[in-house]
Amino acid sequence: VQLQASGGGLVQAGGSLRLSCAASASIFGNNAVAWFRQAPGKQRDLVARILSSTNAYYADFVKGRFTISRDNTKNTVYLQMNSLKPDDTAVYSCNIYDVKQDRNYWGQGTLVTVSS
């Protein structure tokens, strides 16, 4: 398996979840890793992307609530989600664009449901 996402579930509004994205070493490397999400009937949106601990991007709708981090020893990226809102309900997927191969890799999604 190239990418494996996990950690989704059901949580009440205001709660927290941590998603994990484990990747094969061959594609993790120095590539940026991103989290996307797609709610039913809506387009897929970029949530956050990380290249390094000092090079991370957040969509405006998660700034101050979500934190993306990576553990290069485990080839894993995490998405800590705090102060969750019902609007955060979506399938969250991780993505790696391998620059050397010029190829996109997607993990299977993990469902996050936030109840009001």
Phi and psi restraints in degrees (range 20) as a CNS / XPLOR table:
assign (resid 1 and name C) (resid 2 and name N)
       (resid 2 and name CA) (resid 2 and name C) 1.0 -79.0 20.0 2
assign (resid 2 and name N) (resid 2 and name CA)
       (resid 2 and name C) (resid 3 and name N) 1.0 -43.9 20.0 2
assign (resid 2 and name C) (resid 3 and name N)
       (resid 3 and name CA) (resid 3 and name C) 1.0 -136.1 20.0 2
assign (resid 3 and name N) (resid 3 and name CA)
       (resid 3 and name C) (resid 4 and name N) 1.0 137.2 20.0 2
assign (resid 3 and name C) (resid 4 and name N)
       (resid 4 and name CA) (resid 4 and name C) 1.0 -135.1 20.0 2
assign (resid 4 and name N) (resid 4 and name CA)
       (resid 4 and name C) (resid 5 and name N) 1.0 114.3 20.0 2
assign (resid 4 and name C) (resid 5 and name N)
       (resid 5 and name CA) (resid 5 and name C) 1.0 -98.1 20.0 2
assign (resid 5 and name N) (resid 5 and name CA)
       (resid 5 and name C) (resid 6 and name N) 1.0 146.4 20.0 2
assign (resid 5 and name C) (resid 6 and name N)
       (resid 6 and name CA) (resid 6 and name C) 1.0 -155.9 20.0 2
assign (resid 6 and name N) (resid 6 and name CA)
       (resid 6 and name C) (resid 7 and name N) 1.0 168.5 20.0 2
assign (resid 6 and name C) (resid 7 and name N)
       (resid 7 and name CA) (resid 7 and name C) 1.0 109.6 20.0 2
assign (resid 7 and name N) (resid 7 and name CA)
       (resid 7 and name C) (resid 8 and name N) 1.0 -5.1 20.0 2
assign (resid 7 and name C) (resid 8 and name N)
       (resid 8 and name CA) (resid 8 and name C) 1.0 -70.0 20.0 2
assign (resid 8 and name N) (resid 8 and name CA)
       (resid 8 and name C) (resid 9 and name N) 1.0 170.9 20.0 2
assign (resid 8 and name C) (resid 9 and name N)
       (resid 9 and name CA) (resid 9 and name C) 1.0 167.0 20.0 2
assign (resid 9 and name N) (resid 9 and name CA)
       (resid 9 and name C) (resid 10 and name N) 1.0 -168.1 20.0 2
assign (resid 9 and name C) (resid 10 and name N)
       (resid 10 and name CA) (resid 10 and name C) 1.0 -103.0 20.0 2
assign (resid 10 and name N) (resid 10 and name CA)
       (resid 10 and name C) (resid 11 and name N) 1.0 130.5 20.0 2
assign (resid 10 and name C) (resid 11 and name N)
       (resid 11 and name CA) (resid 11 and name C) 1.0 -143.9 20.0 2
assign (resid 11 and name N) (resid 11 and name CA)
       (resid 11 and name C) (resid 12 and name N) 1.0 151.6 20.0 2
assign (resid 11 and name C) (resid 12 and name N)
       (resid 12 and name CA) (resid 12 and name C) 1.0 -79.7 20.0 2
assign (resid 12 and name N) (resid 12 and name CA)
       (resid 12 and name C) (resid 13 and name N) 1.0 155.2 20.0 2
assign (resid 12 and name C) (resid 13 and name N)
       (resid 13 and name CA) (resid 13 and name C) 1.0 -55.0 20.0 2
assign (resid 13 and name N) (resid 13 and name CA)
       (resid 13 and name C) (resid 14 and name N) 1.0 137.4 20.0 2
assign (resid 13 and name C) (resid 14 and name N)
       (resid 14 and name CA) (resid 14 and name C) 1.0 92.7 20.0 2
assign (resid 14 and name N) (resid 14 and name CA)
       (resid 14 and name C) (resid 15 and name N) 1.0 -11.6 20.0 2
assign (resid 14 and name C) (resid 15 and name N)
       (resid 15 and name CA) (resid 15 and name C) 1.0 -83.9 20.0 2
assign (resid 15 and name N) (resid 15 and name CA)
       (resid 15 and name C) (resid 16 and name N) 1.0 -174.3 20.0 2
assign (resid 15 and name C) (resid 16 and name N)
       (resid 16 and name CA) (resid 16 and name C) 1.0 -132.9 20.0 2
assign (resid 16 and name N) (resid 16 and name CA)
       (resid 16 and name C) (resid 17 and name N) 1.0 152.9 20.0 2
assign (resid 16 and name C) (resid 17 and name N)
       (resid 17 and name CA) (resid 17 and name C) 1.0 -144.7 20.0 2
assign (resid 17 and name N) (resid 17 and name CA)
       (resid 17 and name C) (resid 18 and name N) 1.0 154.1 20.0 2
assign (resid 17 and name C) (resid 18 and name N)
       (resid 18 and name CA) (resid 18 and name C) 1.0 -123.7 20.0 2
assign (resid 18 and name N) (resid 18 and name CA)
       (resid 18 and name C) (resid 19 and name N) 1.0 121.4 20.0 2
assign (resid 18 and name C) (resid 19 and name N)
       (resid 19 and name CA) (resid 19 and name C) 1.0 -94.5 20.0 2
assign (resid 19 and name N) (resid 19 and name CA)
       (resid 19 and name C) (resid 20 and name N) 1.0 147.6 20.0 2
assign (resid 19 and name C) (resid 20 and name N)
       (resid 20 and name CA) (resid 20 and name C) 1.0 -123.8 20.0 2
assign (resid 20 and name N) (resid 20 and name CA)
       (resid 20 and name C) (resid 21 and name N) 1.0 145.8 20.0 2
assign (resid 20 and name C) (resid 21 and name N)
       (resid 21 and name CA) (resid 21 and name C) 1.0 -132.4 20.0 2
assign (resid 21 and name N) (resid 21 and name CA)
       (resid 21 and name C) (resid 22 and name N) 1.0 106.2 20.0 2
assign (resid 21 and name C) (resid 22 and name N)
       (resid 22 and name CA) (resid 22 and name C) 1.0 -96.9 20.0 2
assign (resid 22 and name N) (resid 22 and name CA)
       (resid 22 and name C) (resid 23 and name N) 1.0 133.5 20.0 2
assign (resid 22 and name C) (resid 23 and name N)
       (resid 23 and name CA) (resid 23 and name C) 1.0 -123.7 20.0 2
assign (resid 23 and name N) (resid 23 and name CA)
       (resid 23 and name C) (resid 24 and name N) 1.0 157.7 20.0 2
assign (resid 23 and name C) (resid 24 and name N)
       (resid 24 and name CA) (resid 24 and name C) 1.0 -68.1 20.0 2
assign (resid 24 and name N) (resid 24 and name CA)
       (resid 24 and name C) (resid 25 and name N) 1.0 142.7 20.0 2
assign (resid 24 and name C) (resid 25 and name N)
       (resid 25 and name CA) (resid 25 and name C) 1.0 -58.4 20.0 2
assign (resid 25 and name N) (resid 25 and name CA)
       (resid 25 and name C) (resid 26 and name N) 1.0 -31.3 20.0 2
assign (resid 25 and name C) (resid 26 and name N)
       (resid 26 and name CA) (resid 26 and name C) 1.0 -65.6 20.0 2
assign (resid 26 and name N) (resid 26 and name CA)
       (resid 26 and name C) (resid 27 and name N) 1.0 -24.9 20.0 2
assign (resid 26 and name C) (resid 27 and name N)
       (resid 27 and name CA) (resid 27 and name C) 1.0 -111.6 20.0 2
assign (resid 27 and name N) (resid 27 and name CA)
       (resid 27 and name C) (resid 28 and name N) 1.0 -13.7 20.0 2
assign (resid 27 and name C) (resid 28 and name N)
       (resid 28 and name CA) (resid 28 and name C) 1.0 -71.0 20.0 2
assign (resid 28 and name N) (resid 28 and name CA)
       (resid 28 and name C) (resid 29 and name N) 1.0 -66.2 20.0 2
assign (resid 28 and name C) (resid 29 and name N)
       (resid 29 and name CA) (resid 29 and name C) 1.0 39.9 20.0 2
assign (resid 29 and name N) (resid 29 and name CA)
       (resid 29 and name C) (resid 30 and name N) 1.0 -128.6 20.0 2
assign (resid 29 and name C) (resid 30 and name N)
       (resid 30 and name CA) (resid 30 and name C) 1.0 -104.9 20.0 2
assign (resid 30 and name N) (resid 30 and name CA)
       (resid 30 and name C) (resid 31 and name N) 1.0 16.8 20.0 2
assign (resid 30 and name C) (resid 31 and name N)
       (resid 31 and name CA) (resid 31 and name C) 1.0 -79.2 20.0 2
assign (resid 31 and name N) (resid 31 and name CA)
       (resid 31 and name C) (resid 32 and name N) 1.0 150.0 20.0 2
assign (resid 31 and name C) (resid 32 and name N)
       (resid 32 and name CA) (resid 32 and name C) 1.0 -70.4 20.0 2
assign (resid 32 and name N) (resid 32 and name CA)
       (resid 32 and name C) (resid 33 and name N) 1.0 144.7 20.0 2
assign (resid 32 and name C) (resid 33 and name N)
       (resid 33 and name CA) (resid 33 and name C) 1.0 -120.4 20.0 2
assign (resid 33 and name N) (resid 33 and name CA)
       (resid 33 and name C) (resid 34 and name N) 1.0 135.1 20.0 2
assign (resid 33 and name C) (resid 34 and name N)
       (resid 34 and name CA) (resid 34 and name C) 1.0 -127.0 20.0 2
assign (resid 34 and name N) (resid 34 and name CA)
       (resid 34 and name C) (resid 35 and name N) 1.0 152.6 20.0 2
assign (resid 34 and name C) (resid 35 and name N)
       (resid 35 and name CA) (resid 35 and name C) 1.0 -110.5 20.0 2
assign (resid 35 and name N) (resid 35 and name CA)
       (resid 35 and name C) (resid 36 and name N) 1.0 132.1 20.0 2
assign (resid 35 and name C) (resid 36 and name N)
       (resid 36 and name CA) (resid 36 and name C) 1.0 -118.3 20.0 2
assign (resid 36 and name N) (resid 36 and name CA)
       (resid 36 and name C) (resid 37 and name N) 1.0 162.9 20.0 2
assign (resid 36 and name C) (resid 37 and name N)
       (resid 37 and name CA) (resid 37 and name C) 1.0 -143.0 20.0 2
assign (resid 37 and name N) (resid 37 and name CA)
       (resid 37 and name C) (resid 38 and name N) 1.0 151.6 20.0 2
assign (resid 37 and name C) (resid 38 and name N)
       (resid 38 and name CA) (resid 38 and name C) 1.0 -140.5 20.0 2
assign (resid 38 and name N) (resid 38 and name CA)
       (resid 38 and name C) (resid 39 and name N) 1.0 118.4 20.0 2
assign (resid 38 and name C) (resid 39 and name N)
       (resid 39 and name CA) (resid 39 and name C) 1.0 -89.0 20.0 2
assign (resid 39 and name N) (resid 39 and name CA)
       (resid 39 and name C) (resid 40 and name N) 1.0 157.6 20.0 2
assign (resid 39 and name C) (resid 40 and name N)
       (resid 40 and name CA) (resid 40 and name C) 1.0 -55.1 20.0 2
assign (resid 40 and name N) (resid 40 and name CA)
       (resid 40 and name C) (resid 41 and name N) 1.0 129.2 20.0 2
assign (resid 40 and name C) (resid 41 and name N)
       (resid 41 and name CA) (resid 41 and name C) 1.0 75.4 20.0 2
assign (resid 41 and name N) (resid 41 and name CA)
       (resid 41 and name C) (resid 42 and name N) 1.0 6.5 20.0 2
assign (resid 41 and name C) (resid 42 and name N)
       (resid 42 and name CA) (resid 42 and name C) 1.0 -120.9 20.0 2
assign (resid 42 and name N) (resid 42 and name CA)
       (resid 42 and name C) (resid 43 and name N) 1.0 166.3 20.0 2
assign (resid 42 and name C) (resid 43 and name N)
       (resid 43 and name CA) (resid 43 and name C) 1.0 -76.1 20.0 2
assign (resid 43 and name N) (resid 43 and name CA)
       (resid 43 and name C) (resid 44 and name N) 1.0 162.5 20.0 2
assign (resid 43 and name C) (resid 44 and name N)
       (resid 44 and name CA) (resid 44 and name C) 1.0 -80.5 20.0 2
assign (resid 44 and name N) (resid 44 and name CA)
       (resid 44 and name C) (resid 45 and name N) 1.0 131.8 20.0 2
assign (resid 44 and name C) (resid 45 and name N)
       (resid 45 and name CA) (resid 45 and name C) 1.0 -117.4 20.0 2
assign (resid 45 and name N) (resid 45 and name CA)
       (resid 45 and name C) (resid 46 and name N) 1.0 143.8 20.0 2
assign (resid 45 and name C) (resid 46 and name N)
       (resid 46 and name CA) (resid 46 and name C) 1.0 -73.6 20.0 2
assign (resid 46 and name N) (resid 46 and name CA)
       (resid 46 and name C) (resid 47 and name N) 1.0 129.1 20.0 2
assign (resid 46 and name C) (resid 47 and name N)
       (resid 47 and name CA) (resid 47 and name C) 1.0 -98.6 20.0 2
assign (resid 47 and name N) (resid 47 and name CA)
       (resid 47 and name C) (resid 48 and name N) 1.0 -51.7 20.0 2
assign (resid 47 and name C) (resid 48 and name N)
       (resid 48 and name CA) (resid 48 and name C) 1.0 -160.2 20.0 2
assign (resid 48 and name N) (resid 48 and name CA)
       (resid 48 and name C) (resid 49 and name N) 1.0 155.6 20.0 2
assign (resid 48 and name C) (resid 49 and name N)
       (resid 49 and name CA) (resid 49 and name C) 1.0 -143.5 20.0 2
assign (resid 49 and name N) (resid 49 and name CA)
       (resid 49 and name C) (resid 50 and name N) 1.0 141.9 20.0 2
assign (resid 49 and name C) (resid 50 and name N)
       (resid 50 and name CA) (resid 50 and name C) 1.0 -132.6 20.0 2
assign (resid 50 and name N) (resid 50 and name CA)
       (resid 50 and name C) (resid 51 and name N) 1.0 134.8 20.0 2
assign (resid 50 and name C) (resid 51 and name N)
       (resid 51 and name CA) (resid 51 and name C) 1.0 -106.5 20.0 2
assign (resid 51 and name N) (resid 51 and name CA)
       (resid 51 and name C) (resid 52 and name N) 1.0 -42.0 20.0 2
assign (resid 51 and name C) (resid 52 and name N)
       (resid 52 and name CA) (resid 52 and name C) 1.0 -152.1 20.0 2
assign (resid 52 and name N) (resid 52 and name CA)
       (resid 52 and name C) (resid 53 and name N) 1.0 176.8 20.0 2
assign (resid 52 and name C) (resid 53 and name N)
       (resid 53 and name CA) (resid 53 and name C) 1.0 -63.8 20.0 2
assign (resid 53 and name N) (resid 53 and name CA)
       (resid 53 and name C) (resid 54 and name N) 1.0 -21.1 20.0 2
assign (resid 53 and name C) (resid 54 and name N)
       (resid 54 and name CA) (resid 54 and name C) 1.0 -108.2 20.0 2
assign (resid 54 and name N) (resid 54 and name CA)
       (resid 54 and name C) (resid 55 and name N) 1.0 7.6 20.0 2
assign (resid 54 and name C) (resid 55 and name N)
       (resid 55 and name CA) (resid 55 and name C) 1.0 -136.8 20.0 2
assign (resid 55 and name N) (resid 55 and name CA)
       (resid 55 and name C) (resid 56 and name N) 1.0 87.1 20.0 2
assign (resid 55 and name C) (resid 56 and name N)
       (resid 56 and name CA) (resid 56 and name C) 1.0 -135.9 20.0 2
assign (resid 56 and name N) (resid 56 and name CA)
       (resid 56 and name C) (resid 57 and name N) 1.0 148.6 20.0 2
assign (resid 56 and name C) (resid 57 and name N)
       (resid 57 and name CA) (resid 57 and name C) 1.0 -122.9 20.0 2
assign (resid 57 and name N) (resid 57 and name CA)
       (resid 57 and name C) (resid 58 and name N) 1.0 142.6 20.0 2
assign (resid 57 and name C) (resid 58 and name N)
       (resid 58 and name CA) (resid 58 and name C) 1.0 -130.4 20.0 2
assign (resid 58 and name N) (resid 58 and name CA)
       (resid 58 and name C) (resid 59 and name N) 1.0 139.3 20.0 2
assign (resid 58 and name C) (resid 59 and name N)
       (resid 59 and name CA) (resid 59 and name C) 1.0 -68.0 20.0 2
assign (resid 59 and name N) (resid 59 and name CA)
       (resid 59 and name C) (resid 60 and name N) 1.0 149.1 20.0 2
assign (resid 59 and name C) (resid 60 and name N)
       (resid 60 and name CA) (resid 60 and name C) 1.0 -56.1 20.0 2
assign (resid 60 and name N) (resid 60 and name CA)
       (resid 60 and name C) (resid 61 and name N) 1.0 -35.2 20.0 2
assign (resid 60 and name C) (resid 61 and name N)
       (resid 61 and name CA) (resid 61 and name C) 1.0 -73.7 20.0 2
assign (resid 61 and name N) (resid 61 and name CA)
       (resid 61 and name C) (resid 62 and name N) 1.0 -4.2 20.0 2
assign (resid 61 and name C) (resid 62 and name N)
       (resid 62 and name CA) (resid 62 and name C) 1.0 -123.4 20.0 2
assign (resid 62 and name N) (resid 62 and name CA)
       (resid 62 and name C) (resid 63 and name N) 1.0 -3.8 20.0 2
assign (resid 62 and name C) (resid 63 and name N)
       (resid 63 and name CA) (resid 63 and name C) 1.0 -58.1 20.0 2
assign (resid 63 and name N) (resid 63 and name CA)
       (resid 63 and name C) (resid 64 and name N) 1.0 134.8 20.0 2
assign (resid 63 and name C) (resid 64 and name N)
       (resid 64 and name CA) (resid 64 and name C) 1.0 84.4 20.0 2
assign (resid 64 and name N) (resid 64 and name CA)
       (resid 64 and name C) (resid 65 and name N) 1.0 -10.4 20.0 2
assign (resid 64 and name C) (resid 65 and name N)
       (resid 65 and name CA) (resid 65 and name C) 1.0 -116.4 20.0 2
assign (resid 65 and name N) (resid 65 and name CA)
       (resid 65 and name C) (resid 66 and name N) 1.0 -35.6 20.0 2
assign (resid 65 and name C) (resid 66 and name N)
       (resid 66 and name CA) (resid 66 and name C) 1.0 -108.7 20.0 2
assign (resid 66 and name N) (resid 66 and name CA)
       (resid 66 and name C) (resid 67 and name N) 1.0 148.2 20.0 2
assign (resid 66 and name C) (resid 67 and name N)
       (resid 67 and name CA) (resid 67 and name C) 1.0 -133.7 20.0 2
assign (resid 67 and name N) (resid 67 and name CA)
       (resid 67 and name C) (resid 68 and name N) 1.0 127.3 20.0 2
assign (resid 67 and name C) (resid 68 and name N)
       (resid 68 and name CA) (resid 68 and name C) 1.0 -103.0 20.0 2
assign (resid 68 and name N) (resid 68 and name CA)
       (resid 68 and name C) (resid 69 and name N) 1.0 140.6 20.0 2
assign (resid 68 and name C) (resid 69 and name N)
       (resid 69 and name CA) (resid 69 and name C) 1.0 -148.0 20.0 2
assign (resid 69 and name N) (resid 69 and name CA)
       (resid 69 and name C) (resid 70 and name N) 1.0 162.5 20.0 2
assign (resid 69 and name C) (resid 70 and name N)
       (resid 70 and name CA) (resid 70 and name C) 1.0 -136.8 20.0 2
assign (resid 70 and name N) (resid 70 and name CA)
       (resid 70 and name C) (resid 71 and name N) 1.0 144.1 20.0 2
assign (resid 70 and name C) (resid 71 and name N)
       (resid 71 and name CA) (resid 71 and name C) 1.0 -116.0 20.0 2
assign (resid 71 and name N) (resid 71 and name CA)
       (resid 71 and name C) (resid 72 and name N) 1.0 101.4 20.0 2
assign (resid 71 and name C) (resid 72 and name N)
       (resid 72 and name CA) (resid 72 and name C) 1.0 -68.8 20.0 2
assign (resid 72 and name N) (resid 72 and name CA)
       (resid 72 and name C) (resid 73 and name N) 1.0 -19.5 20.0 2
assign (resid 72 and name C) (resid 73 and name N)
       (resid 73 and name CA) (resid 73 and name C) 1.0 -75.8 20.0 2
assign (resid 73 and name N) (resid 73 and name CA)
       (resid 73 and name C) (resid 74 and name N) 1.0 -21.2 20.0 2
assign (resid 73 and name C) (resid 74 and name N)
       (resid 74 and name CA) (resid 74 and name C) 1.0 -112.3 20.0 2
assign (resid 74 and name N) (resid 74 and name CA)
       (resid 74 and name C) (resid 75 and name N) 1.0 2.2 20.0 2
assign (resid 74 and name C) (resid 75 and name N)
       (resid 75 and name CA) (resid 75 and name C) 1.0 51.5 20.0 2
assign (resid 75 and name N) (resid 75 and name CA)
       (resid 75 and name C) (resid 76 and name N) 1.0 44.4 20.0 2
assign (resid 75 and name C) (resid 76 and name N)
       (resid 76 and name CA) (resid 76 and name C) 1.0 -133.1 20.0 2
assign (resid 76 and name N) (resid 76 and name CA)
       (resid 76 and name C) (resid 77 and name N) 1.0 140.1 20.0 2
assign (resid 76 and name C) (resid 77 and name N)
       (resid 77 and name CA) (resid 77 and name C) 1.0 -115.7 20.0 2
assign (resid 77 and name N) (resid 77 and name CA)
       (resid 77 and name C) (resid 78 and name N) 1.0 141.4 20.0 2
assign (resid 77 and name C) (resid 78 and name N)
       (resid 78 and name CA) (resid 78 and name C) 1.0 -116.8 20.0 2
assign (resid 78 and name N) (resid 78 and name CA)
       (resid 78 and name C) (resid 79 and name N) 1.0 150.4 20.0 2
assign (resid 78 and name C) (resid 79 and name N)
       (resid 79 and name CA) (resid 79 and name C) 1.0 -128.1 20.0 2
assign (resid 79 and name N) (resid 79 and name CA)
       (resid 79 and name C) (resid 80 and name N) 1.0 103.7 20.0 2
assign (resid 79 and name C) (resid 80 and name N)
       (resid 80 and name CA) (resid 80 and name C) 1.0 -85.3 20.0 2
assign (resid 80 and name N) (resid 80 and name CA)
       (resid 80 and name C) (resid 81 and name N) 1.0 120.6 20.0 2
assign (resid 80 and name C) (resid 81 and name N)
       (resid 81 and name CA) (resid 81 and name C) 1.0 -115.8 20.0 2
assign (resid 81 and name N) (resid 81 and name CA)
       (resid 81 and name C) (resid 82 and name N) 1.0 115.4 20.0 2
assign (resid 81 and name C) (resid 82 and name N)
       (resid 82 and name CA) (resid 82 and name C) 1.0 -115.4 20.0 2
assign (resid 82 and name N) (resid 82 and name CA)
       (resid 82 and name C) (resid 83 and name N) 1.0 164.9 20.0 2
assign (resid 82 and name C) (resid 83 and name N)
       (resid 83 and name CA) (resid 83 and name C) 1.0 48.8 20.0 2
assign (resid 83 and name N) (resid 83 and name CA)
       (resid 83 and name C) (resid 84 and name N) 1.0 48.4 20.0 2
assign (resid 83 and name C) (resid 84 and name N)
       (resid 84 and name CA) (resid 84 and name C) 1.0 -65.5 20.0 2
assign (resid 84 and name N) (resid 84 and name CA)
       (resid 84 and name C) (resid 85 and name N) 1.0 145.4 20.0 2
assign (resid 84 and name C) (resid 85 and name N)
       (resid 85 and name CA) (resid 85 and name C) 1.0 -120.2 20.0 2
assign (resid 85 and name N) (resid 85 and name CA)
       (resid 85 and name C) (resid 86 and name N) 1.0 157.9 20.0 2
assign (resid 85 and name C) (resid 86 and name N)
       (resid 86 and name CA) (resid 86 and name C) 1.0 -55.5 20.0 2
assign (resid 86 and name N) (resid 86 and name CA)
       (resid 86 and name C) (resid 87 and name N) 1.0 -31.8 20.0 2
assign (resid 86 and name C) (resid 87 and name N)
       (resid 87 and name CA) (resid 87 and name C) 1.0 -67.1 20.0 2
assign (resid 87 and name N) (resid 87 and name CA)
       (resid 87 and name C) (resid 88 and name N) 1.0 -12.9 20.0 2
assign (resid 87 and name C) (resid 88 and name N)
       (resid 88 and name CA) (resid 88 and name C) 1.0 -81.7 20.0 2
assign (resid 88 and name N) (resid 88 and name CA)
       (resid 88 and name C) (resid 89 and name N) 1.0 -5.9 20.0 2
assign (resid 88 and name C) (resid 89 and name N)
       (resid 89 and name CA) (resid 89 and name C) 1.0 -61.9 20.0 2
assign (resid 89 and name N) (resid 89 and name CA)
       (resid 89 and name C) (resid 90 and name N) 1.0 123.5 20.0 2
assign (resid 89 and name C) (resid 90 and name N)
       (resid 90 and name CA) (resid 90 and name C) 1.0 -177.4 20.0 2
assign (resid 90 and name N) (resid 90 and name CA)
       (resid 90 and name C) (resid 91 and name N) 1.0 170.3 20.0 2
assign (resid 90 and name C) (resid 91 and name N)
       (resid 91 and name CA) (resid 91 and name C) 1.0 -90.4 20.0 2
assign (resid 91 and name N) (resid 91 and name CA)
       (resid 91 and name C) (resid 92 and name N) 1.0 123.8 20.0 2
assign (resid 91 and name C) (resid 92 and name N)
       (resid 92 and name CA) (resid 92 and name C) 1.0 -102.0 20.0 2
assign (resid 92 and name N) (resid 92 and name CA)
       (resid 92 and name C) (resid 93 and name N) 1.0 131.2 20.0 2
assign (resid 92 and name C) (resid 93 and name N)
       (resid 93 and name CA) (resid 93 and name C) 1.0 -128.4 20.0 2
assign (resid 93 and name N) (resid 93 and name CA)
       (resid 93 and name C) (resid 94 and name N) 1.0 146.2 20.0 2
assign (resid 93 and name C) (resid 94 and name N)
       (resid 94 and name CA) (resid 94 and name C) 1.0 -103.8 20.0 2
assign (resid 94 and name N) (resid 94 and name CA)
       (resid 94 and name C) (resid 95 and name N) 1.0 154.8 20.0 2
assign (resid 94 and name C) (resid 95 and name N)
       (resid 95 and name CA) (resid 95 and name C) 1.0 -143.0 20.0 2
assign (resid 95 and name N) (resid 95 and name CA)
       (resid 95 and name C) (resid 96 and name N) 1.0 140.4 20.0 2
assign (resid 95 and name C) (resid 96 and name N)
       (resid 96 and name CA) (resid 96 and name C) 1.0 -128.4 20.0 2
assign (resid 96 and name N) (resid 96 and name CA)
       (resid 96 and name C) (resid 97 and name N) 1.0 128.8 20.0 2
assign (resid 96 and name C) (resid 97 and name N)
       (resid 97 and name CA) (resid 97 and name C) 1.0 -100.4 20.0 2
assign (resid 97 and name N) (resid 97 and name CA)
       (resid 97 and name C) (resid 98 and name N) 1.0 111.9 20.0 2
assign (resid 97 and name C) (resid 98 and name N)
       (resid 98 and name CA) (resid 98 and name C) 1.0 -82.7 20.0 2
assign (resid 98 and name N) (resid 98 and name CA)
       (resid 98 and name C) (resid 99 and name N) 1.0 109.7 20.0 2
assign (resid 98 and name C) (resid 99 and name N)
       (resid 99 and name CA) (resid 99 and name C) 1.0 -62.8 20.0 2
assign (resid 99 and name N) (resid 99 and name CA)
       (resid 99 and name C) (resid 100 and name N) 1.0 -42.8 20.0 2
assign (resid 99 and name C) (resid 100 and name N)
       (resid 100 and name CA) (resid 100 and name C) 1.0 -63.8 20.0 2
assign (resid 100 and name N) (resid 100 and name CA)
       (resid 100 and name C) (resid 101 and name N) 1.0 -38.2 20.0 2
assign (resid 100 and name C) (resid 101 and name N)
       (resid 101 and name CA) (resid 101 and name C) 1.0 -91.1 20.0 2
assign (resid 101 and name N) (resid 101 and name CA)
       (resid 101 and name C) (resid 102 and name N) 1.0 -10.9 20.0 2
assign (resid 101 and name C) (resid 102 and name N)
       (resid 102 and name CA) (resid 102 and name C) 1.0 52.0 20.0 2
assign (resid 102 and name N) (resid 102 and name CA)
       (resid 102 and name C) (resid 103 and name N) 1.0 53.4 20.0 2
assign (resid 102 and name C) (resid 103 and name N)
       (resid 103 and name CA) (resid 103 and name C) 1.0 -143.5 20.0 2
assign (resid 103 and name N) (resid 103 and name CA)
       (resid 103 and name C) (resid 104 and name N) 1.0 140.9 20.0 2
assign (resid 103 and name C) (resid 104 and name N)
       (resid 104 and name CA) (resid 104 and name C) 1.0 -94.3 20.0 2
assign (resid 104 and name N) (resid 104 and name CA)
       (resid 104 and name C) (resid 105 and name N) 1.0 137.8 20.0 2
assign (resid 104 and name C) (resid 105 and name N)
       (resid 105 and name CA) (resid 105 and name C) 1.0 -120.2 20.0 2
assign (resid 105 and name N) (resid 105 and name CA)
       (resid 105 and name C) (resid 106 and name N) 1.0 137.8 20.0 2
assign (resid 105 and name C) (resid 106 and name N)
       (resid 106 and name CA) (resid 106 and name C) 1.0 -124.1 20.0 2
assign (resid 106 and name N) (resid 106 and name CA)
       (resid 106 and name C) (resid 107 and name N) 1.0 138.8 20.0 2
assign (resid 106 and name C) (resid 107 and name N)
       (resid 107 and name CA) (resid 107 and name C) 1.0 -90.4 20.0 2
assign (resid 107 and name N) (resid 107 and name CA)
       (resid 107 and name C) (resid 108 and name N) 1.0 165.5 20.0 2
assign (resid 107 and name C) (resid 108 and name N)
       (resid 108 and name CA) (resid 108 and name C) 1.0 -70.0 20.0 2
assign (resid 108 and name N) (resid 108 and name CA)
       (resid 108 and name C) (resid 109 and name N) 1.0 152.8 20.0 2
assign (resid 108 and name C) (resid 109 and name N)
       (resid 109 and name CA) (resid 109 and name C) 1.0 -77.3 20.0 2
assign (resid 109 and name N) (resid 109 and name CA)
       (resid 109 and name C) (resid 110 and name N) 1.0 160.1 20.0 2
assign (resid 109 and name C) (resid 110 and name N)
       (resid 110 and name CA) (resid 110 and name C) 1.0 -126.3 20.0 2
assign (resid 110 and name N) (resid 110 and name CA)
       (resid 110 and name C) (resid 111 and name N) 1.0 131.2 20.0 2
assign (resid 110 and name C) (resid 111 and name N)
       (resid 111 and name CA) (resid 111 and name C) 1.0 -84.3 20.0 2
assign (resid 111 and name N) (resid 111 and name CA)
       (resid 111 and name C) (resid 112 and name N) 1.0 129.5 20.0 2
assign (resid 111 and name C) (resid 112 and name N)
       (resid 112 and name CA) (resid 112 and name C) 1.0 -115.1 20.0 2
assign (resid 112 and name N) (resid 112 and name CA)
       (resid 112 and name C) (resid 113 and name N) 1.0 123.5 20.0 2
assign (resid 112 and name C) (resid 113 and name N)
       (resid 113 and name CA) (resid 113 and name C) 1.0 -121.7 20.0 2
assign (resid 113 and name N) (resid 113 and name CA)
       (resid 113 and name C) (resid 114 and name N) 1.0 122.9 20.0 2
assign (resid 113 and name C) (resid 114 and name N)
       (resid 114 and name CA) (resid 114 and name C) 1.0 -112.8 20.0 2
assign (resid 114 and name N) (resid 114 and name CA)
       (resid 114 and name C) (resid 115 and name N) 1.0 117.8 20.0 2
assign (resid 114 and name C) (resid 115 and name N)
       (resid 115 and name CA) (resid 115 and name C) 1.0 -92.6 20.0 2
assign (resid 115 and name N) (resid 115 and name CA)
       (resid 115 and name C) (resid 116 and name N) 1.0 148.6 20.0 2
